[in-house]
Amino acid sequence: MRTMDQDSLAAFLAEAAVKHTGPDWAARYSQDAVQAFGTNATTFLDLLETAAAAHHAYEKGLGHKDDQWAAWYASHMLAGSK
């Protein structure tokens, strides 16, 4: 099991993005997070969905795709978990 810190969470999210696409991507990320980090799937899903909504607004402000999205999500999710 990995420690859920900024770098490991960002790496996990980037790996999951390649592995999981489609309408249920967030639920599948959450299931993987249970095994990777020992986290609660519902809590992880809530943090992930909140980060996704906030990041969408952030990218709109940027005016382009954020290539560092995984690090952004990780930072947002970790801040929200405290």
C-alpha positions, 0 to 999 in steps of 0.5 A, spaced: 500 500 500 502 506 498 502 513 502 497 518 499 502 524 499 502 529 493 507 525 488 504 518 489 497 521 488 498 525 482 502 519 479 496 514 481 491 519 478 495 519 471 496 512 471 488 511 472 487 516 467 490 511 462 487 505 465 479 508 466 475 512 461 468 513 460 462 515 464 464 511 470 471 513 470 471 516 477 468 510 480 473 506 478 479 510 480 475 510 487 475 502 487 483 502 485 484 507 490 482 503 496 487 497 494 492 503 492 492 507 498 487 503 503 482 509 503 475 509 503 472 509 496 466 514 498 470 519 501 475 518 495 470 519 490 467 525 493 474 528 493 475 526 486 469 529 484 470 536 487 477 536 484 474 535 477 469 540 478 474 545 481 479 543 475 474 544 470 473 551 472 480 552 473 482 550 466 476 555 463 480 560 466 486 558 463 483 558 456 487 551 455 488 544 457 492 543 463 498 538 462 499 538 470 492 536 471 494 530 476 498 534 480 493 540 481 488 534 482 492 531 488 493 538 491 486 539 491 484 533 494 489 532 499 487 539 501 480 537 502 481 531 506 484 535 512 
